Amino acid sequence: MNSIKMVDLKGQYDAIKEELDISLDSVLNTTSFINGPAVKKFQTNLQKYLNVKHVIPCANGTDALQLAIMSLNLSPGDEIITSDFTFASTAEVVLLMGLKLRLVDINQKTFNVDPSSIERAITSKTKAIIPVHLFGQPAEMEKIVEIAKQNNIKIIEDNAQALGAAYTFNNGLRKKTGTIGDIGTTSFFPSKNLGAYGDGGAIYTDNDSLAKKIRILANHGMDKRYYHDLVGLNSRLDSIQAAILDVKLKYLDNYNERRRDSASRYSSNLKGINNVITPNIPPDSHSHVFHQYTLRILESKRDLLAEHLTKNSIPYGIYYPVPLHKQKAYYNPKVDNKFFPVTNRAVNEVISLPMHTELSNDQIDYISEKIIKFLN
C-alpha cells in the first residue's frame, strides 16, 4: 500500500499530465498570460457547467468574497451574517470592508449555518447573508432564500468547498451551489475539488448589473481602459491557471463521484463504532461532494485519536480548532459564548480523514481499522 496523503495532487496530476501539457503549451506559445484566450475559454466552460449567466474569474477565493461584498453598495455599520464555524476568509472580508460581522451557530448534523440562528440575528441593519457550504455539503438554501426574501437581504454563497454540489428544492428543482443566491464565490486553491496549481477564484451570478460591476471592480475599477469609475482591485486569474482548470473541469463530476464513493466506504466501515459520528450523507446523491470527510469524536477522545493516527502515519486535519467568535481578530466582548453551543462542541470533536481522488479502498480500510481498534 502506498503512503497515505491528506491530499494527493501528484497522483491526480499524473493521470491527466498529457492533457495538461498540451493546454499549458498553448498558453506558453501564445504568451497571452493575462486575460488571454485560456481565461475566456475556462470562463465560458464554467458558465456552462454551472448553468449560470456570468462567471468572473479572479485571483483567489478571498478576493471573490470581497468583490461580491463590494458590489452591493453597503455602508459602514451595515451587517452581514455568516457562520461561526468556517475559515477566517469568510469573516475577514466583512471587517475589511468596514462592515459589522454577525456570527451565528451551526446545524450539528451538517456543520452548516443554522437558518433559525440567522433569523434570530437579523436586525434593521442586516444587508446580506453569507452561507458557507462547508466540507462540500450544501447549506439549507431553501429556508435561507425564504428568510432573505422576507427581509430584503442579499445572499452571497461561499462555495469554496462545494463546487459541483447540487441543492434540490422541495419542488424538485435542482441547482448547483453558488448559483442559488444573488452571488456565488469559489476558490481554486490547489486542494479544492477543482484546484489550480496556484491561487485562483471566481464569482458567479445571473444578475447582469452585478456581473458588470464586479468585472469593473476586479479590474482596478475600469470599464474603459484608464477610466476609473470605481475604486477597485487588481484581481485576475492568470492564463496558466485557467488552462489547468479548464482541463480539470472536464473531470470534476468524476472527481466528486470518487470522493462520494470513498466517503461511503468510510461510513460503512465506521458504522456503529462507539463515540464516532460519521458525516451526514443526504439522500440526494448529487448534493455532498466531500471536500472533507469529517467525523465527530465524542467523550473527549478526538485529540487522543489524532495522536494515534499520527503514530500510524495517517494524516488528518482539524477544521476548525477555534470558532471565529473566540479568535483574537474577531473577538467581541459583547458576543456571548452561550449563543454558539453547537459550534463550541464541534471544535472539540471534529477530525477530518484523508479525502482525495486517488484514495484507494485499501487505504480507507487501513485508516478505518486503526480508528476502530483505538476506539473499541
Order of alpha helices (4+ residues) and beta strands (2+ residues): alpha-alpha-beta-alpha-beta-alpha-beta-alpha-beta-alpha-beta-beta-beta-beta-beta-alpha-beta-beta-alpha-alpha-beta-beta-alpha-alpha-beta-alpha
